[in-house]
Amino acid sequence: MGQNKIHPDQKYIDGIAANDSVIIEMIYKKFAPKVFQFIHHNSGDKDQAQDVVQEIMILLFNQAKAGKLQLTCPFDAYFFLLCKRRWLNELKNSGNKQGTIYENVVSVNESAHELIAQTEKFEEEEKRYQQDNKLLIKEGRAAFEANLTRISDKYFNKKKHKTISLKPWYFVAAVSVIIMFGLFFFDYNHYPNFEDYNHLERAYFTETGVSEANLKQAEINFNAQKYDDAIPIFEMILKENNSDEMKYFYAVSLLQVSKYVKAETIFKELEAGNSVYKEKAKWNLALSKLKQGKYKECKTVLESISEDYEDYDEVEHLLEELE
């Protein structure tokens, strides 16, 4: 185990330990759907899936804060296997043997199983010594749990819409207002908001042939949402290395400050290629149209996005709102 290299996905563990909202939201968007699908196919529901994910996230926070978690395999494999074991134990303990075990395809290697064993050992030790606080990680725990609950509720309930119960005389008044201002006004306010879908990913740059100082500053500015400061640095970097990764984050920065023409030119260039940023570029192109109020064009772009896109649930949700 000691000879294994730290996996680049260690960024997720570090983000959990730092209570980084961007990283935590990324975990929910990228990895929670697989957990929900597994639990749903094995006698569980959305609320139970939410509980399992939340419990595992708190466990990882405790282990990371104790300095006992170094990732040597993809986070996807490790996280899914932890959640899967937790749910199967729940079924076993409850005596629920309904349904057939649905195995979701996931790459699990030897390192993942070794890490699972370490985590389970840590969890047992934490339970054993919790009362006298020998292994209970107090620092930042309350803040992490509060932040986790907020993000978890946002993710698992994001497709729910509040319904307002109106008393009869309120209903009559509401109808009168609609008639007074016309259906055009009502339809206009129906359209979705750009900010509701503007979920930015965190930048981690590892480009070669680029000034390390420029690369680090671009990363810092982008993650701090200082896009006006990031843009000129991206432009310098692109003179050294015109990679798809740099072009993508440069275009996202341009979109954030409403420089639509430049941003869309780059997104269309990436869309025409075959890099890992192809579908992401389409999504951001759709967001650009949404931000400008070009709803028909937004819908057209959304309909061109592959169902294999990692955040396709967001695509479907936005399409529903544009109907």
C-alpha positions as CSV (number, residue, x, y, z in Angstrom):
1,M,0.0,0.0,0.0
2,G,2.8,2.4,0.9
3,Q,4.3,2.0,-2.5
4,N,1.1,3.1,-4.3
5,K,1.1,6.6,-5.8
6,I,-1.4,9.2,-4.7
7,H,-4.2,9.4,-7.3
8,P,-5.1,12.8,-8.8
9,D,-8.6,12.3,-7.4
10,Q,-7.1,13.0,-4.0
11,K,-8.4,16.5,-4.8
12,Y,-11.9,15.3,-3.7
13,I,-10.6,14.0,-0.4
14,D,-8.7,17.3,0.2
15,G,-11.8,19.2,-0.8
16,I,-13.9,17.3,1.7
17,A,-11.4,17.9,4.5
18,A,-11.4,21.7,3.6
19,N,-15.2,21.8,3.5
20,D,-14.9,23.1,0.0
21,S,-18.5,23.7,-1.3
22,V,-17.4,23.5,-5.0
23,I,-15.8,20.1,-4.5
24,I,-18.6,18.8,-2.4
25,E,-21.2,19.9,-5.0
26,M,-19.0,18.3,-7.7
27,I,-19.1,15.0,-5.8
28,Y,-22.9,15.1,-5.6
29,K,-23.3,16.0,-9.3
30,K,-20.8,13.4,-10.6
31,F,-21.0,10.5,-8.2
32,A,-24.3,10.5,-6.3
33,P,-26.4,9.6,-9.3
34,K,-24.7,6.2,-9.5
35,V,-25.3,5.6,-5.8
36,F,-29.0,6.6,-6.1
37,Q,-29.4,4.2,-9.1
38,F,-28.0,1.3,-7.2
39,I,-30.1,1.9,-4.1
40,H,-33.2,2.5,-6.2
41,H,-32.7,-0.8,-7.9
42,N,-32.2,-2.5,-4.5
43,S,-35.3,-1.7,-2.5
44,G,-34.4,1.9,-1.6
45,D,-35.7,5.3,-2.3
46,K,-34.3,8.8,-2.8
47,D,-34.4,9.7,0.9
48,Q,-32.4,6.6,1.8
49,A,-29.9,7.3,-0.9
50,Q,-29.5,10.8,0.4
51,D,-28.8,9.4,3.9
52,V,-26.2,6.9,2.7
53,V,-24.3,9.5,0.7
54,Q,-24.4,11.9,3.6
55,E,-23.2,9.3,6.1
56,I,-20.3,8.3,3.8
57,M,-19.3,11.9,3.2
58,I,-19.1,12.5,7.0
59,L,-17.0,9.3,7.4
60,L,-14.6,10.5,4.7
61,F,-14.4,14.0,6.4
62,N,-13.5,12.4,9.7
63,Q,-10.9,10.1,8.1
64,A,-9.4,12.9,6.0
65,K,-9.2,15.3,9.0
66,A,-7.4,12.5,11.0
67,G,-4.8,12.4,8.2
68,K,-5.6,8.7,7.5
69,L,-6.9,8.9,3.9
70,Q,-4.7,9.0,0.9
71,L,-6.4,8.0,-2.3
72,T,-4.6,5.5,-4.5
73,C,-7.5,4.7,-6.9
74,P,-10.2,6.7,-8.7
75,F,-12.6,8.4,-6.3
76,D,-15.5,7.0,-8.2
77,A,-14.7,3.4,-7.5
78,Y,-13.9,4.0,-3.8
79,F,-16.9,6.2,-3.1
80,F,-19.4,3.9,-4.9
81,L,-18.1,0.8,-3.2
82,L,-18.3,2.5,0.3
83,C,-21.9,3.6,-0.4
84,K,-22.8,0.2,-1.8
85,R,-21.5,-1.7,1.2
86,R,-23.3,0.7,3.5
87,W,-26.7,0.1,1.8
88,L,-26.3,-3.7,1.6
89,N,-25.5,-3.7,5.3
90,E,-28.7,-1.6,5.9
91,L,-30.7,-4.2,4.0
92,K,-29.1,-7.0,5.9
93,N,-29.7,-5.4,9.3
94,S,-33.3,-4.6,8.5
95,G,-34.0,-8.1,7.2
96,N,-35.1,-6.7,3.9
97,K,-34.2,-9.3,1.2
98,Q,-36.5,-8.0,-1.5
99,G,-35.3,-7.5,-5.0
100,T,-32.3,-8.7,-7.0
101,I,-28.9,-7.1,-6.3
102,Y,-28.3,-4.7,-9.2
103,E,-24.6,-4.3,-9.9
104,N,-23.7,-1.0,-11.4
105,V,-20.6,-1.1,-13.6
106,V,-17.7,0.5,-11.9
107,S,-14.0,0.1,-12.1
108,V,-12.8,-1.4,-8.7
109,N,-9.2,-2.3,-8.4
110,E,-7.1,-3.8,-5.6
111,S,-6.2,-0.3,-4.2
112,A,-9.9,0.5,-3.9
113,H,-10.5,-2.7,-1.8
114,E,-7.5,-1.9,0.4
115,L,-8.8,1.6,1.0
116,I,-12.2,0.3,1.8
117,A,-10.7,-2.0,4.4
118,Q,-8.8,0.9,5.9
119,T,-11.9,3.1,6.1
120,E,-14.0,0.4,7.7
121,K,-11.2,-0.1,10.3
122,F,-11.2,3.6,10.9
123,E,-14.9,3.7,11.3
124,E,-14.9,0.9,13.9
125,E,-12.1,2.6,15.9
126,E,-14.0,5.9,15.7
127,K,-17.1,4.3,17.1
128,R,-15.1,2.5,19.8
129,Y,-13.5,5.6,21.1
130,Q,-16.1,8.2,20.3
131,Q,-17.2,8.7,23.9
132,D,-13.8,9.7,25.2
133,N,-13.0,11.8,22.1
134,K,-9.8,10.0,21.2
135,L,-10.6,9.7,17.5
136,L,-13.7,12.0,17.1
137,I,-12.8,14.8,14.8
138,K,-14.3,17.9,16.3
139,E,-12.5,20.6,14.3
140,G,-14.8,22.0,11.6
141,R,-17.2,19.0,12.0
142,A,-20.3,21.1,12.7
143,A,-19.6,23.5,9.9
144,F,-19.0,20.6,7.5
145,E,-22.2,18.9,8.4
146,A,-24.2,22.1,8.0
147,N,-22.7,22.7,4.6
148,L,-23.2,19.1,3.6
149,T,-26.8,19.1,4.6
150,R,-27.4,22.3,2.5
151,I,-25.7,20.9,-0.6
152,S,-27.4,17.5,-0.1
153,D,-30.9,19.0,0.2
154,K,-30.2,21.1,-2.9
155,Y,-29.1,18.1,-4.9
156,F,-31.7,15.6,-4.0
157,N,-34.6,18.1,-4.1
158,K,-33.4,20.2,-7.0
159,K,-36.2,19.0,-9.3
160,K,-39.0,19.6,-6.7
161,H,-41.1,22.8,-7.2
162,K,-42.9,24.3,-4.3
163,T,-46.7,24.5,-4.7
164,I,-48.5,27.3,-3.0
165,S,-51.9,26.6,-1.5
166,L,-54.2,29.6,-2.2
167,K,-57.3,30.4,-0.3
168,P,-60.4,31.0,-2.5
169,W,-60.3,34.8,-2.4
170,Y,-56.5,34.8,-3.0
171,F,-57.1,32.6,-6.1
172,V,-59.7,35.1,-7.5
173,A,-57.3,38.0,-6.9
174,A,-54.5,36.0,-8.6
175,V,-56.6,35.4,-11.7
176,S,-57.5,39.1,-11.8
177,V,-53.9,40.0,-11.8
178,I,-53.1,37.6,-14.6
179,I,-55.9,39.0,-16.7
180,M,-54.9,42.6,-15.9
181,F,-51.3,42.2,-17.0
182,G,-51.9,39.7,-19.8
183,L,-50.6,36.2,-20.5
184,F,-47.5,37.6,-22.1
185,F,-46.2,38.8,-18.8
186,F,-47.0,35.5,-17.2
187,D,-45.1,33.5,-19.9
188,Y,-42.1,35.8,-19.8
189,N,-41.5,35.1,-16.1
190,H,-41.8,31.3,-16.7
191,Y,-38.3,31.1,-18.3
192,P,-35.5,29.6,-16.2
193,N,-32.6,31.7,-14.8
194,F,-29.0,31.4,-15.8
195,E,-27.7,31.5,-12.3
196,D,-29.8,28.4,-11.4
197,Y,-27.7,26.4,-13.8
198,N,-24.3,28.1,-13.6
199,H,-22.6,25.5,-11.5
200,L,-18.9,26.1,-12.0
201,E,-16.4,23.3,-11.7
202,R,-13.1,23.9,-10.0
203,A,-9.9,24.3,-12.0
204,Y,-6.9,22.1,-11.4
205,F,-4.3,22.8,-14.1
206,T,-1.4,20.4,-15.0
207,E,-0.4,21.7,-18.4
208,T,3.1,21.2,-19.7
209,G,5.1,23.8,-21.5
210,V,3.4,26.6,-19.6
211,S,4.8,29.1,-17.1
212,E,4.1,27.6,-13.7
213,A,3.5,31.0,-12.2
214,N,0.9,31.9,-14.8
215,L,-0.8,28.5,-14.5
216,K,-1.1,28.8,-10.8
217,Q,-2.4,32.4,-10.9
218,A,-5.0,31.5,-13.5
219,E,-6.1,28.6,-11.4
220,I,-6.3,30.8,-8.2
221,N,-8.2,33.6,-10.0
222,F,-10.7,31.2,-11.7
223,N,-11.5,29.3,-8.5
224,A,-11.9,32.6,-6.6
225,Q,-14.3,33.7,-9.4
226,K,-12.1,36.7,-10.3
227,Y,-12.7,36.3,-14.0
228,D,-11.6,39.7,-15.1
229,D,-8.2,38.9,-13.5
230,A,-8.1,35.4,-14.9
231,I,-8.9,36.3,-18.5
232,P,-5.6,38.1,-19.4
233,I,-3.6,35.4,-17.7
234,F,-5.4,32.7,-19.8
235,E,-4.6,34.8,-22.9
236,M,-0.9,34.7,-22.0
237,I,-1.0,30.9,-21.3
238,L,-2.8,30.3,-24.6
239,K,0.2,31.9,-26.4
240,E,2.4,29.2,-24.8
241,N,0.1,26.2,-25.1
242,N,-3.2,26.4,-27.0
243,S,-4.7,23.3,-25.3
244,D,-8.4,22.5,-25.2
245,E,-8.3,22.7,-21.4
246,M,-7.0,26.2,-21.4
247,K,-9.4,27.3,-24.1
248,Y,-12.4,25.8,-22.2
249,F,-11.6,27.6,-18.9
250,Y,-10.8,30.8,-20.8
251,A,-14.2,30.6,-22.6
252,V,-16.0,29.9,-19.3
253,S,-14.4,33.0,-17.8
254,L,-15.5,35.1,-20.8
255,L,-19.1,33.8,-20.4
256,Q,-19.1,34.8,-16.7
257,V,-18.3,38.5,-17.6
258,S,-20.8,38.4,-20.5
259,K,-18.3,38.5,-23.4
260,Y,-20.6,36.3,-25.4
261,V,-19.1,36.5,-28.9
262,K,-15.6,35.5,-27.8
263,A,-16.9,32.8,-25.5
264,E,-19.2,31.3,-28.0
265,T,-16.6,31.2,-30.7
266,I,-14.4,29.1,-28.5
267,F,-17.2,26.8,-27.4
268,K,-18.1,26.2,-31.0
269,E,-14.5,25.4,-31.8
270,L,-14.4,22.9,-28.9
271,E,-17.8,21.5,-30.0
272,A,-16.4,20.7,-33.4
273,G,-13.5,18.7,-32.0
274,N,-13.3,15.4,-30.2
275,S,-11.8,16.3,-26.8
276,V,-13.3,15.6,-23.4
277,Y,-14.5,19.2,-23.5
278,K,-16.8,18.7,-26.5
279,E,-20.1,18.1,-24.5
280,K,-19.1,20.6,-21.8
281,A,-18.6,23.2,-24.5
282,K,-22.1,22.5,-25.8
283,W,-23.6,22.9,-22.3
284,N,-21.9,26.2,-21.8
285,L,-22.9,27.4,-25.2
286,A,-26.5,26.7,-24.2
287,L,-25.9,28.6,-20.9
288,S,-24.6,31.5,-23.0
289,K,-27.9,31.6,-24.9
290,L,-29.9,31.3,-21.7
291,K,-28.0,34.2,-20.1
292,Q,-28.8,36.3,-23.2
293,G,-32.5,35.3,-23.1
294,K,-32.2,33.5,-26.4
295,Y,-34.4,30.6,-25.3
296,K,-35.1,28.9,-28.6
297,E,-31.4,28.9,-29.4
298,C,-30.6,27.5,-26.0
299,K,-33.1,24.7,-26.5
300,T,-31.6,23.8,-29.9
301,V,-28.1,23.5,-28.4
302,L,-29.4,21.4,-25.5
303,E,-31.0,19.0,-27.8
304,S,-27.7,18.4,-29.5
305,I,-26.0,17.3,-26.2
306,S,-25.2,13.6,-25.9
307,E,-27.0,11.6,-23.2
308,D,-23.6,10.3,-22.2
309,Y,-22.7,13.8,-20.9
310,E,-21.9,13.5,-17.2
311,D,-24.5,16.2,-16.2
312,Y,-27.2,15.2,-18.6
313,D,-29.8,15.4,-15.8
314,E,-29.2,19.1,-15.8
315,V,-29.8,19.2,-19.5
316,E,-33.1,17.4,-19.1
317,H,-34.1,19.7,-16.3
318,L,-33.4,22.8,-18.3
319,L,-35.2,21.4,-21.3
320,E,-38.3,20.8,-19.1
321,E,-38.2,24.4,-17.9
322,L,-37.9,25.7,-21.5
323,E,-41.1,23.8,-22.6
